[in-house]
Amino acid sequence: MPGTGYQFTIRRANPKGVTPIKALPRRARPGSAEYMVDAAFLHALWHHFGAEPFERGNLDAGRLSYLFGREVVPADKQFDPQSYEALLRIDETTAQSSMPEAFEDVLEV
């Protein structure tokens, strides 16, 4: 994110183990840099995957965890939070109500 210390890190597979995805409380206030990072990450997910399920793959577990359980949810009942193959999806209704700026064509950061 330009102008901030935040990055979207694409991780390589970790031979020591996969960092589990877990719902982390979001304490960032709307308009703060951290909130805008979360919104920009959701924006990128939405423009890449849309409403379709997607693999967790090598997406940053920490950044996903700030959205998990709210804007990003498991796509199936066999969800394994420590699997790179775990399927996720964007809960469009929740995401649009909690972070409407993530669905705008141009996200100002």
Secondary structure, 3 states (H helix, E strand, C coil): CCCCCCCCCCCCCCCCCCCCCCCCCCCCCCCCHHHHHHHHHHHHHHHHHCCCCEECCCCCHHHHHHHECCCEEECCCCCCCCCCCCEEEECHHHHHHHCHHHHCCCCCC
